[in-house]
């Protein structure tokens, strides 16, 4: 039987936490920052947790954790 392969694009974007949830970085934080509010830019810094509706898809992309 062939091995199950991890989707490498997803592996670079999502990390599994100790409790089994998946975290990710927010987008739009790299350039054209002058027109974005300070509050909005500050919110880009924190990692976010994947929502319930997307967990199943992420688990398929990352079968080995």
C-alpha positions in Angstrom: 0.0 0.0 0.0 1.3 3.5 -0.8 1.8 6.0 2.0 -0.8 8.8 2.6 0.8 12.1 1.6 0.5 15.4 3.4 -0.5 18.4 1.4 2.6 20.5 1.6 0.9 23.8 1.0 -1.5 23.1 3.9 1.4 22.0 6.1 3.1 25.4 5.7 -0.1 27.2 6.6 -1.6 25.2 9.5 -0.1 23.9 12.7 -1.7 21.5 15.1 -1.9 22.7 18.8 -1.4 20.5 21.8 -5.2 20.2 22.3 -5.7 19.0 18.7 -7.0 22.2 17.2 -5.4 23.8 14.1 -4.0 27.4 14.1 -3.2 29.7 11.2 -1.9 33.2 10.5 -4.2 35.9 9.2 -3.7 37.2 5.6 -3.3 40.8 4.4 -0.6 41.7 6.9 2.4 42.1 4.7 2.0 45.2 2.5 -0.2 48.3 1.9 -0.3 48.8 5.6 -0.8 52.6 5.6 -4.5 52.5 4.9 -5.2 49.8 7.5 -6.1 50.9 11.0 -3.8 50.2 13.9 -6.5 47.9 15.5 -6.7 45.9 12.3 -3.0 45.5 12.0 -2.7 44.5 15.6 -5.3 41.7 15.0 -3.1 40.3 12.2 -0.4 39.4 14.8 -2.4 36.8 16.7 -2.7 33.2 15.4 -6.3 32.2 14.8 -8.0 28.8 15.4 -9.7 27.0 12.5 -13.5 27.1 12.6 -15.6 24.0 13.1 -16.9 24.1 9.5 -13.3 23.8 8.1 -11.7 21.3 10.5 -12.7 18.2 8.4 -11.1 19.6 5.3 -7.9 20.5 7.1 -7.6 17.0 8.6 -7.8 15.5 5.2 -5.0 17.7 4.0 -2.9 16.9 7.0 -3.5 13.2 7.7 -0.3 12.7 9.7 -0.9 15.7 12.1 
